[in-house]
Amino acid sequence: TLEVIMRNFKKHIGLFSIIILVFIVAYTAYFINKNNTANQSFIVNKQNISFSNLPSNFNDYKILEIADLHSMKFGENNEKLISEIDKLSPDIIFVTGDMFSAYQFKKDDGTYNRDYNEESLPGFQLLKNLSQKYEIIYSTGNHEEGIDKIFNGEDWSLRDRNIDNAYNRYINKLTDLGIKFVDNNYTTISKNGQSINVYGIYYYFLDKYASGQISDDSPDLYFLNNVDDTKFNILLSHNPTGAQILQDKNFDLVLSGHVHGGIIRLFNKGLLDPARKLFPKYDKGLYQIGNTKLFVSVGLGNTKFMRINNTPELNLITLKTENT
């Protein structure tokens, strides 16, 4: 009878509920462990990018991009990362920011430690090792910029690298190792008599410029508005937000990171950017913006949120002349 059925249902509903709860907890633990394990490793994402105006001597030129390490370590002293880079044997390494996290410099009282041992940063040790074998060009990200601003002042053009603090020591020691920093300036790389310009921009400039917070005639953007259009030009821009404004700026290739692939990837789309905005426009891979190609790395490290369906990446970008 219905009464008997209901009595049996009530008798067993507690058991069913417990079974379902155990299943949910077990699956959640499995899911977290699976993603946590994935985040302790990395993959190599190889990308060929072709250009009609690439100098011929740079055909098959291999760029290794390191983005958003956030002091992550893959093996002791990042030996797994170094071993893989050596196997790839890049022609040059571009660092596109956030090699550490700003909170690492924070003391218990909420202030920031100017005496922090910069050489203890995994990113410093990684770059120290790699600088012995490779040419490295470094454009800083928001975590470097945040510490730089705290230690050396708001106005980037007035920052004094002679002041003794952890960030200046970080910059100066890496510079002494031969690493070139391109923050609102540029450098040139050459191969067999031909050259390419490599520019770098402070991470927040692009977003602010695109949203009208920095005027087109601002002296801060002089370098951006005077790019030599007779050259092949690469821009390192930690933050790709606002990249659509670059289509008129004579950059052939822009390399970015910052977005961490959207942190959580669902249906091959990133869910969040670091500012917690939903569905970032540029989150992973290659985009065409006017005559400019934008490549966004998902990066290597984690911040406050765990990556989900979003394995850390090293990026090997090979430049190609079109139709070769």
Salt bridges, closest charged atoms under 4 A:
GLU3 OE2 - ARG7 NH1 3.57
ASP60 OD1 - LYS320 NZ 2.45
ASP68 OD1 - HIS70 NE2 3.71
ASP68 OD1 - HIS238 NE2 3.74
ASP68 OD1 - HIS260 NE2 3.43
ASP86 OD2 - LYS133 NZ 3.09
ASP98 OD2 - HIS70 NE2 3.45
ASP98 OD2 - HIS238 NE2 3.13
GLU118 OE1 - ARG169 NE 2.87
GLU118 OE2 - LYS173 NZ 2.57
GLU119 OE2 - LYS173 NZ 2.74
GLU135 OE2 - LYS180 NZ 3.59
GLU145 OE2 - ARG159 NH2 2.91
ASP148 OD2 - ARG159 NH1 3.09
ASP148 OD2 - ARG161 NH2 2.77
GLU154 OE2 - LYS149 NZ 3.91
ASP164 OD1 - ARG169 NH1 2.90
ASP216 OD1 - LYS249 NZ 3.51
ASP283 OD2 - ARG265 NH1 3.17
GLU313 OE2 - LYS284 NZ 3.74
